[in-house]
Amino acid sequence: MKGMILIVAMAMVAYGAEFTGVITDSMCATGHESMKMGPDPECVKACVKGHNSKYALRVGKQVYKLSDQQTPAAFAGKKVKVTGTLYEKTGIIKVDAIVAAK
């Protein structure tokens, strides 16, 4: 039984994975057109600063919350590669590194 629990727990976490997507915020995760605040980078930063939103990573239609809330500010609205651990149950990526993606 303990072995089965361990297998299930390991399946729920992706260790050292790379995720390529766009830095967004948790409030406007799928797009910022409705906010009419200008380009995405400004909207993302404004939402995080003034609307109690958090930096997130949009990968296709999936949005993941990010554990690091300082580094993403430099990449707001831009395509990045995030290296880290995804905790599927919570939808949070524990960030190890964020770099610009090509």
Order of alpha helices (4+ residues) and beta strands (2+ residues): alpha-beta-alpha-beta-beta-beta-beta
